[in-house]
């Protein structure tokens, strides 16, 4: 891993989408802009929260993930109740 931030890691799913887009007649600049917009939010989440975990320590990390799990459970329950 590059500590200087020179490398950009992202979800492998984007690779498959990129391969599929390469089989279409999508213009290069449309592909480039779409890829940038699609990868940017996920990359921000990884780097931002990765920095928090690295700088704040394990206790804050545990609270963060517990909070995310609780919010996901509540949000999922509300969605299930609304749509099922």
Secondary structure, DSSP 8 states (H G I E B T S, - for coil): --TTS------THHHHHHHHHHTTT--HHHHHHHHHHHHHHHHHHHHHHHHHHHHH-HHHHHHHHHHHHHHHHHHHHHHHHHH-
